[in-house]
Amino acid sequence: MIALEGVSKTYPGQERPAVEELEFEVPEGKIVMLIGPSGCGKTTTLKMMNRLIEPTTGRIILDGDDVTSVNADQLRRRIGYVIQQVGLFPHMSIGENIGMVPKMLGWERQRIATRVDELLHLVGMEPGEYRDRYPRQLSGGQQQRVGVARGLAADPPVMLMDEPFGAIDPITRDRLQDEFLEVQRQVAKTICFVTHDLTEAVKLGDRIAIFGTGGRLRQYDTPDEILT
């Protein structure tokens, strides 16, 4: 589904690349965890996949298309994006937050409402109880579930997730990980997931990409192989 071919990124004014000569593939319907020390290029890699950042060299192929050759807005509509800070709009209800992208895509109101309820059920939140609430009325874990639901709203084939559970307490985080795996069993998205936590990477990942300092890929393998 996703292939990185010799991808590098050097920011203006910097001598050393943030990411250097990345080569790996993300199989369709699988979860690939990106892990490594702070500043090693994990988030930069994620942002290049949906062109929030443009690569300096190399190609990123998404379902057969070079991402640099397609319209950036259309590209992002094919990709769900979930971040640690969630980024819910405080003046919008939970239902409005989840339905924002489908609304931008011109979906009919009833179709959006049906999709919102479907996704709230999927992430374990009763629509009648949560649809009309506002983000300030939810716990951090609940907001993170809504963030995942919003990323899935337009049914994108690809999900990019940047430490989505990083700011959550350990007990809630473990529960969210379990729920996330259950959602993935049902929807089978192609997912790139940034984490600092090796335990999380092993628990969630079908493959793990280990980044080293200097933005180079040190190892790319299954969790079992990495742990041996």
N, C-alpha and C positions, 0 to 999 in steps of 0.2 A: 504493500500500500504506500509506504514512504521509503525513499532511498536517498541517502546523502552520498554524493560523489565528489570527493576532493574538496569539501566545503571549508573555507577559511573566512575569518572576519578580522580585519584590522581597523580599529577606529582611527579617525583623523587625529594626527598629533601623537599617536602611539607607535613605538618602534616594534613592539612584540604583538603578535596577534592574540586576540581574545579566544579565538578558536582556530585550530590549525589542522588542515588536511583530514577532516572527518570523513570516514567511510563506514557506513553501516546501513542496514535495512530494518524496517519495522514491518513484520509480517501482518497481513490483514487479520483483524479480529483478535490481536494479541496486545498485551501490555508490555511496553519497554520502559524500564526505570532508568533514569539518568541520575547518577550519583557521583559525588566528588567534593573536594573542599570548596569553600567559598571563593568565588572569583575564577573558577576553572572553566567557565563557559557554558554551564548547563542551561541557564535561562537564556543566554544569547542564542544557543542552538534552537531552543524552543521558539523563540521569537522570529528566527529566520524562517522557520517552517511556515508561519502564516504572514510573513513579510512585514511584521512590525519593525524588523531590522533586515536590511538587504545584505546578502553575503558579498564579500569582496571578490572571492573566486569560488569556482565549483558550481555544482548543480544540486538542487533539491527537487526530486521527482515525487509528485503526489498523484497516485492513481493514474500514472502514465503521462501526466502533464508537468512540464518544468514550471515551478511556481513563479519564476521571474518573468514568464512569458504570458501569464494570464492576468486579468484584472484583479487588483488587490482586494477590492471590496467583495467581488464575487468569490474569490478564493476563501476569504474569511467566513463567508456564509456556509462554506462546506466544512468548516472546522469549529468545533466547540472549544471554548477557552475558559479555563477555571483557574483562579489565582488564590493565593493565601488570604489576601485581604477581602475576598469575596466580591467587593465592589457593587453591592446592591444599592439601588437608588433609594434614598431614605424617604422621599416624598411619594414613592409608588408602593402600592400594595404588593404582597408576595405574588399574587396572580399576575399583576401587571409587570413585575420584574421578570417572571418566567416567560410571559408572552411577548416580551418586547421584540425579540428578533423575528418570530413569526409575523408580528404586526408589521414590521419593516418590510417583510417579504410579501406583504399583501394578502395574507391569509384572511379568510372570512372570520367574523367574530365568533361564531359558534364553533368553528374548527379550532380556534385558539383556546376557547374555554374548555373544550373537550381535552385538548392536549395538556393544558395546565393541570386539570384534575388527574389525568392519567399519570403525569410525572410526579405530582405530589404523592399519589398512591405508591409509585415506584420507589420513592426515597423514604417511605414510611411516615408520611405526614398526611393526616386526614384532611382532604380538601375543605370540607365544611368548617373545620376548625381553624385552618391556617390561610386559606386563599385570600381573605380580606384583611389579614393582619399586616402590620408594617414591620420592616426589619428591626426597629428598636424594640419590638415586642418579642423578639426571638432570642434564644441563647446563641452563643457562638457556634455550637455544633449544629443547631437548627439552621442558622444562616449559611453554614457551609453546605448543608444538604440542598438548600435552595440554590446555591451557586452551581452545584452539580446538575440540578434539574434545569436551570437556565442554560447551561452548556449543552444539554441534550435537546433543548426545545424544538429546534428545527430539524431534528433527527440527522445530525451530521455524521458522515462515516468515520470522521477522525476527531479525537479529543486530545487537546493539549492541556496538561494540568501542572501548574507550577506551585509545588509545595502546598496543595490545597488543605492539608490537615496539619500544617506545621505549627499553627498558633493555638491548637486545641490541647486541652489537658490530656494526659496519657490515657486515662480510662475512656473518655469520650472518643479519643483518637482511635483506640483499638476497636471500639464499636463501629465507628464510621468506616474503618477499613473493612470490617466484616460485611457491612451493608453495601459498601462499594463493590466488593467481589460478587455479592449476590446480584446487584444491578448489572454488572458486566456479564454474568452468566446468562442474563435475560436478553441483553441488547447487543453483546459481542461487538463493541466498537474497537477501532484501532487506536491505541492510546499511547502517548508519550507522557511520562509522569516524572517530574523533577522532585528529588528528595535529598536530604542530608543524612537520612536514617537508614543504615544498612538493614536493620530488622524489617523496616517497612518495605524496602526494596526486595528483600527475599520473600516476604509474605505475599506481596501483590504482583511481582513481576513474572512474566514468562521468559523475558530476557533482561539482563542488566548491562548497562553501558557505564563503565567506570572511567571517569575523567581524571586526569592528573593536572598538576599545575602547568600553566602554559597552554591550556586548552586542547591538549592532545588526548585521544582516546587510548586508554591503557589496556582495557580488556572488554570484550563483548561476548557474553555467553549466558547460558542458563544459570539460575541460582544454584543448582546442584553442582555444576562444574566450578563455579566461582568459589563455593565453600569447600571444595576438596583440595 
